[in-house]
Amino acid sequence: MTRAEGPSFGWLGIFRLGLVQTALGAIIVLTTSTLNRVMVVELALPAMLPGALVALHYAVQILRPRLGYGSDVGGRRTPWIIGGMAVLGTGGVLAAVATVLMGSDFILGTLLAIVAFVLVGIGVGACGTSLLVLLAAGVDDRRRAAAATTVWVMMIAGFVITAATAGHFLDPFSPARLVSVTAVVSILAFVLTLAATCRIEGRSPGALDPHGAPHASAAPFREALAQVWGERRARRFTIFVFVAMLAYSAQDLILEPYAGTVFGFTPGESTRLAGAQHGGGLVGMLLLALLGSTAWGRRLGSMQTWTIVGCVASAMTLCYLALGGFIGPDFPLREAVFALGLANGLFAVAAIGSMMSLVGQGRGQREGVRMGLWGAAQALALALGGFLGTAAIDLARYLLDSPVPAYASVFGGEAVLFLVSAALAVWVTRPAGSLAASGYRVGPKGATESA
């Protein structure tokens, strides 16, 4: 990736872009969690409806390569970050209005909800893709692990802060309060994005063109996408992202039922178990940030190496969980779930760091398309993962007629997916000397281009 001369983003710049992730998380948690609960509990609608709407917002993100291409052609990322946040906020408010409308006119409310969640998906795609490209352009290698951790944790902070604050103002619940709280959160998120990105691109080395001149060739989108897909490393990393995120997301909806069905955990106990998993994930992220920020830590391995380690560790902990049901009540389930979270956190941050490292490797002026392609693969995997995980449990329980081997077989299948992901990560990260064999040639000033 071409980078202007000068120092890279400092911690203040990284923190400012992390605030955009916080704003993203604030709106997303309302649309995918709070509105979900209102539809199912207050309106007594089928749980399949919010599930389908959330899946729709993921499916729409297949447009990420096109959205990234737009920022490539324009030569600047911040307009797409700000515009994406505006679309996301509009979609969030419309989703709240649609949810309220469902109470009196189900058909009209559902149609409006479909439009709203399409806007949410487009907004997330436009804002998130350009944000990661800008971050990758302005962060040097020694800070990438810490930068990835920072923006990821700040997005989670957006989830937590919004859930707690909005929950307070939603009581006592009323339809008007729901719309008002969602509108206030969306407006604050947009204002925060404006403040966080103000002049950051023009003053930073991540700015693709401080003068606003077009920085990408005028090739049509289909041609640009074909060029990126023709790069072996980009294509292989896309496959890796899809398989790895499929394994990562398939476990989300089956861990708590596993604890309740096999180990007899109460709803409160299984919820605390989910907390242990998220706590482990945070520890894994912070651990990798520490390793990636120190000279001795970087000597232990690159982001690609830690991605492989995270995949293998996730597979091992899933295999351990699969054995838990056979061991019985003495199995340390909480510790095993914490270990799974730690391995997943390690994998997640390392994978984002790898994206940031690889997004500039290949044909120039295609960073947005490349990042968009990987984001689309991730979104499709997230849309499929939860459904496939629960469907696999139902099928296994039907065929095996017992919950213990059923859950064990599904956890084992997820472990296999993580091992396949590790193999794919090795496939992607060939030594520099094999670039020619991977479809790349060395261009001017040492930049790699698609052959």
C-alpha positions in Angstrom: 0.0 0.0 0.0 1.3 3.3 -1.0 1.9 5.5 2.1 2.8 9.1 2.1 6.0 10.2 3.8 5.9 10.9 7.4 5.1 9.2 10.6 2.3 6.6 10.9 -0.9 7.1 12.9 0.0 7.7 16.6 -2.1 6.3 19.4 -4.4 9.3 19.3 -5.2 8.6 15.6 -5.8 4.9 16.3 -8.1 5.9 19.2 -10.0 8.3 17.1 -10.7 5.6 14.5 -11.6 3.3 17.3 -14.3 5.7 18.3 -15.9 5.1 14.9 -16.1 1.4 15.8 -17.7 2.4 19.1 -20.3 4.3 17.2 -20.9 1.3 14.9 -21.3 -1.0 17.8 -23.8 1.4 19.5 -26.2 1.2 16.6 -25.7 -2.4 15.8 -26.4 -3.6 19.3 -29.8 -1.8 19.2 -30.8 -3.2 15.9 -29.6 -6.8 16.3 -30.3 -7.3 20.1 -32.7 -4.8 21.6 -35.2 -4.8 18.7 -34.8 -8.6 18.6 -36.1 -8.8 22.2 -38.9 -6.4 21.6 -40.2 -8.3 18.6 -40.1 -11.7 20.4 -41.2 -10.6 23.9 -43.3 -7.5 23.8 -44.9 -8.2 20.4 -44.9 -12.0 20.7 -43.7 -12.4 17.2 -41.9 -15.6 15.9 -38.1 -15.6 16.8 -37.5 -16.5 13.2 -38.5 -12.9 12.1 -35.7 -11.0 13.8 -33.3 -13.9 13.0 -34.1 -13.5 9.3 -33.7 -9.7 9.5 -30.3 -10.0 11.1 -29.3 -12.5 8.5 -30.5 -10.1 5.8 -28.2 -7.3 7.1 -25.3 -9.7 6.9 -26.3 -10.9 3.4 -26.5 -7.3 2.1 -22.8 -6.9 3.0 -21.9 -8.9 -0.1 -21.9 -5.3 -1.5 -18.7 -4.5 0.4 -16.4 -4.9 -2.6 -18.5 -2.4 -4.5 -18.5 0.0 -1.6 -14.8 -0.4 -1.2 -14.3 0.2 -4.9 -16.2 3.5 -4.5 -13.6 4.8 -2.0 -10.8 3.6 -4.3 -12.1 5.6 -7.2 -12.8 8.7 -5.0 -9.3 8.5 -3.5 -10.5 9.2 0.1 -12.0 7.0 2.8 -13.5 9.4 5.3 -16.5 10.4 3.0 -17.5 6.7 2.9 -17.0 6.3 6.6 -19.2 9.3 7.4 -21.7 8.4 4.7 -21.9 4.8 5.8 -22.6 5.9 9.4 -25.4 8.2 8.2 -27.0 5.3 6.3 -26.5 3.0 9.3 -28.1 5.5 11.6 -31.0 6.0 9.3 -31.5 2.3 9.0 -31.4 1.9 12.8 -34.1 4.6 13.3 -36.3 3.1 10.6 -35.9 -0.4 12.1 -37.2 0.9 15.5 -40.1 2.6 13.7 -40.8 -0.6 11.8 -40.8 -2.6 15.0 -43.4 -0.3 16.6 -45.4 -0.4 13.4 -45.5 -4.2 13.5 -47.7 -4.0 16.6 -50.6 -2.4 14.6 -49.8 -3.4 11.0 -47.6 -6.5 10.8 -47.2 -6.5 7.0 -46.3 -2.9 6.6 -44.0 -3.0 9.6 -42.2 -6.1 8.2 -41.8 -4.4 4.8 -40.3 -1.3 6.4 -38.1 -3.5 8.6 -36.7 -5.2 5.5 -35.8 -1.8 4.0 -34.3 -0.7 7.3 -32.1 -3.8 7.7 -30.9 -3.5 4.1 -29.8 0.1 5.0 -28.1 -1.2 8.2 -26.1 -3.7 6.1 -25.1 -1.1 3.5 -24.1 1.3 6.2 -22.0 -1.2 8.1 -20.4 -2.3 4.9 -19.5 1.2 3.6 -18.3 2.5 7.0 -16.5 -0.6 8.2 -14.6 -1.4 5.0 -13.2 2.1 4.5 -12.4 2.4 8.2 -10.2 -0.7 8.1 -8.5 0.4 4.9 -7.7 3.8 6.3 -6.4 2.2 9.5 -4.2 -0.2 7.6 -2.8 2.6 5.5 -1.8 4.6 8.5 -0.5 2.0 11.0 2.9 0.5 10.7 3.7 -3.2 11.3 4.7 -2.9 14.9 1.4 -1.3 15.9 -1.0 -3.4 13.9 -1.8 -6.0 16.6 -2.4 -3.2 19.1 -4.4 -1.2 16.6 -6.6 -4.2 15.7 -7.2 -4.9 19.4 -8.0 -1.3 20.1 -10.7 -0.9 17.4 -12.2 -4.4 18.2 -12.4 -3.7 22.0 -13.8 -0.2 21.4 -16.5 -1.8 19.2 -17.4 -4.1 22.1 -17.4 -1.1 24.4 -20.0 0.4 22.1 -22.1 -2.7 22.6 -21.7 -2.6 26.4 -22.2 1.1 27.0 -25.2 1.4 24.7 -26.9 -1.7 26.1 -26.5 -0.4 29.6 -27.4 3.2 28.9 -30.2 2.5 26.5 -31.6 -0.1 28.8 -31.9 2.4 31.5 -33.8 5.0 29.4 -36.1 2.3 27.8 -37.7 1.6 31.2 -40.6 1.9 31.6 -40.9 0.6 28.1 -43.1 2.3 25.5 -43.0 2.4 21.7 -42.3 6.1 21.7 -39.3 5.6 24.1 -37.9 2.9 21.8 -37.9 5.2 18.8 -36.6 8.1 20.8 -33.7 6.2 22.3 -32.7 4.7 19.0 -32.8 8.1 17.3 -30.7 9.7 20.0 -28.1 6.9 19.9 -28.0 7.2 16.0 -27.5 11.0 16.1 -24.8 10.7 18.8 -23.0 8.0 16.8 -23.0 10.2 13.7 -21.7 13.2 15.6 -19.0 11.1 17.2 -18.0 9.8 13.8 -17.8 13.4 12.4 -15.6 14.5 15.3 -13.4 11.4 15.2 -12.7 11.7 11.5 -12.4 15.4 11.2 -9.2 16.1 9.1 -7.7 12.8 10.1 -7.2 11.6 6.6 -5.8 14.8 5.2 -3.2 15.0 8.0 -2.3 11.4 8.2 -0.2 9.1 6.2 -3.3 7.0 5.6 -4.7 9.7 3.4 -4.7 8.3 -0.1 -4.6 11.8 -1.7 -4.6 14.9 0.6 -5.8 17.0 -2.4 -8.9 14.9 -3.1 -7.8 13.9 -6.6 -8.9 10.5 -7.8 -6.4 7.9 -6.8 -7.7 4.8 -8.5 -7.9 3.9 -12.1 -11.2 4.4 -13.9 -11.6 0.7 -14.6 -15.2 -0.5 -14.2 -16.1 -2.3 -11.0 -16.4 -5.7 -12.6 -12.9 -5.4 -14.0 -11.5 -4.2 -10.7 -13.1 -7.1 -8.9 -11.8 -9.6 -11.5 -8.3 -8.1 -11.0 -8.4 -8.6 -7.3 -9.9 -12.1 -7.5 -7.2 -12.9 -10.0 -4.5 -12.3 -7.3 -3.8 -15.6 -5.7 -3.1 -14.3 -2.3 -6.2 -12.2 -2.2 -8.3 -15.1 -3.5 -6.9 -17.5 -1.0 -7.3 -15.1 1.9 -10.9 -14.7 1.0 -11.4 -18.5 1.2 -9.6 -18.5 4.5 -11.8 -15.7 6.0 -15.0 -17.5 5.0 -14.0 -20.9 6.4 -12.5 -19.5 9.6 -15.4 -17.2 10.3 -17.8 -20.0 9.7 -16.1 -22.0 12.4 -15.9 -18.9 14.6 -19.6 -18.2 14.4 -21.1 -21.7 14.4 -20.4 -22.1 18.1 -22.2 -18.9 19.3 -25.8 -20.3 19.5 -24.9 -23.8 20.8 -22.6 -23.2 23.8 -25.4 -22.1 26.2 -27.8 -24.8 25.2 -24.9 -27.3 25.6 -24.4 -26.1 29.1 -28.1 -26.4 29.9 -28.8 -29.7 28.2 -25.7 -31.7 29.1 -24.6 -30.1 32.4 -27.9 -28.8 33.8 -26.9 -25.2 33.9 -29.7 -22.7 34.8 -30.3 -19.8 32.4 -28.4 -17.5 34.8 -25.4 -19.9 35.0 -25.3 -20.3 31.2 -25.4 -16.5 30.8 -22.4 -16.2 33.2 -20.7 -18.9 31.1 -21.1 -16.6 28.0 -19.5 -13.9 30.1 -16.5 -16.2 30.8 -16.2 -16.8 27.0 -16.1 -13.1 26.3 -13.7 -12.5 29.1 -11.4 -15.1 27.6 -11.7 -13.4 24.3 -10.7 -10.0 25.8 -7.7 -11.6 27.4 -6.6 -13.2 24.1 -6.9 -9.9 22.3 -4.9 -8.0 24.9 -2.3 -10.8 25.0 -1.7 -10.5 21.2 -1.7 -6.7 21.4 1.1 -7.0 24.0 3.0 -9.6 21.9 2.7 -7.6 18.7 3.8 -4.3 20.3 7.1 -5.6 21.7 10.3 -6.5 19.9 10.6 -9.9 21.6 6.9 -10.6 20.9 7.3 -9.9 17.2 10.2 -12.2 17.1 7.9 -15.0 18.2 5.9 -14.7 15.1 4.0 -12.5 12.6 0.3 -11.8 12.5 -0.1 -14.6 10.0 1.7 -17.0 12.4 -0.5 -16.0 15.3 -3.6 -16.5 13.0 -2.5 -20.1 12.6 -1.8 -20.5 16.3 -5.3 -19.1 17.1 -7.0 -21.5 14.7 -5.1 -24.5 16.1 -5.8 -23.4 19.7 -9.5 -22.9 18.9 -9.6 -26.4 17.4 -8.0 -28.0 20.5 -10.3 -26.3 22.9 -13.4 -27.3 20.9 -12.1 -30.9 21.0 -11.8 -30.6 24.7 -15.3 -29.3 25.0 -16.5 -32.2 22.9 -15.0 -34.6 25.5 -16.7 -32.7 28.3 -20.1 -34.3 28.0 -18.5 -37.8 28.2 -16.5 -36.9 31.3 -19.6 -35.7 33.1 -20.2 -33.2 36.0 -16.5 -33.1 37.0 -15.6 -31.5 33.7 -14.3 -27.9 34.2 -16.7 -26.4 31.7 -16.2 -22.7 32.7 -12.4 -23.1 32.4 -12.8 -24.8 29.0 -15.1 -22.1 27.7 -12.7 -19.4 29.0 -9.9 -21.1 27.1 -12.1 -21.2 23.9 -12.7 -17.5 24.3 -9.0 -16.8 24.7 -8.1 -18.8 21.6 -10.9 -17.1 19.6 -9.7 -13.7 20.7 -6.2 -14.5 19.7 -7.4 -15.7 16.3 -9.8 -12.7 15.7 -7.2 -10.0 16.3 -4.5 -11.8 14.4 -6.8 -12.3 11.5 -7.6 -8.5 11.5 -3.9 -7.8 11.7 -3.3 -10.1 8.7 -6.0 -8.3 6.8 -4.3 -5.0 7.5 -0.9 -6.4 6.4 -2.2 -8.0 3.2 -4.7 -5.4 2.0 -1.9 -3.4 0.3 -0.2 -6.5 -1.3 -1.3 -6.8 -4.9 -2.4 -4.4 -7.7 -2.2 -0.8 -6.5 -5.3 1.3 -5.9 -7.5 -1.7 -5.2 -7.3 -1.7 -1.4 -11.0 -1.0 -0.9 -12.1 -3.8 -3.3 -9.7 -6.2 -1.6 -10.9 -5.3 2.0 -14.5 -5.4 0.8 -14.0 -8.8 -0.7 -12.8 -10.1 2.7 -15.5 -8.3 4.5 -18.2 -9.8 2.3 -16.7 -13.3 2.9 -16.8 -12.7 6.7 -20.4 -11.4 6.6 -21.7 -14.4 4.6 -19.9 -16.7 7.0 -21.5 -15.0 10.0 -25.0 -15.2 8.3 -24.6 -18.9 7.7 -22.6 -19.9 10.8 -25.3 -19.6 13.5 -27.9 -21.3 11.4 -25.7 -24.1 10.4 -24.5 -24.7 13.9 -28.0 -25.0 15.3 -29.2 -27.1 12.3 -26.2 -29.4 12.8 -27.2 -29.9 16.4 -30.8 -30.7 15.5 -29.7 -33.2 12.8 -27.1 -34.9 15.1 -29.6 -35.2 18.0 -32.1 -36.8 15.5 -29.6 -39.3 14.2 -27.8 -40.1 17.4 -30.8 -39.8 19.8 -28.6 -38.5 22.6 -27.4 -35.0 23.3 -23.9 -35.8 24.5 -22.6 -37.4 21.2 -24.7 -34.9 19.2 -22.9 -31.9 20.7 -19.6 -33.7 20.6 -19.9 -34.4 16.9 -20.8 -30.7 16.1 -17.9 -29.4 18.3 -15.7 -31.8 16.5 -16.9 -30.6 13.1 -16.1 -27.0 14.1 -12.7 -28.1 15.3 -12.1 -29.6 11.8 -13.1 -26.3 10.2 -10.6 -24.5 12.4 -7.8 -26.9 11.4 -8.8 -26.5 7.7 -8.5 -22.7 8.4 -5.1 -23.1 9.8 -4.0 -25.0 6.7 -5.5 -22.3 4.5 -3.6 -19.7 6.5 -0.4 -21.5 5.7 -1.5 -21.7 2.1 -2.0 -17.9 2.0 1.2 -16.9 3.8 4.0 -18.1 1.5 7.5 -16.8 2.0 8.5 -13.7 0.1 10.6 -15.7 -2.3 7.6 -17.6 -3.6 5.7 -14.4 -4.6 6.4 -15.1 -8.3 4.9 -18.5 -7.9 1.8 -17.0 -6.3 1.0 -14.6 -9.1 2.8 -11.5 -8.0 5.8 -9.7 -9.4 7.9 -7.0 -7.9 7.0 -3.6 -9.2 8.6 -0.1 -8.9 10.0 0.7 -5.4 9.5 -2.9 -4.3 5.7 -2.9 -4.4 4.0 -6.2 -5.2 1.6 -6.3 -8.1 -0.7 -9.0 -9.6 1.1 -10.7 -12.4 
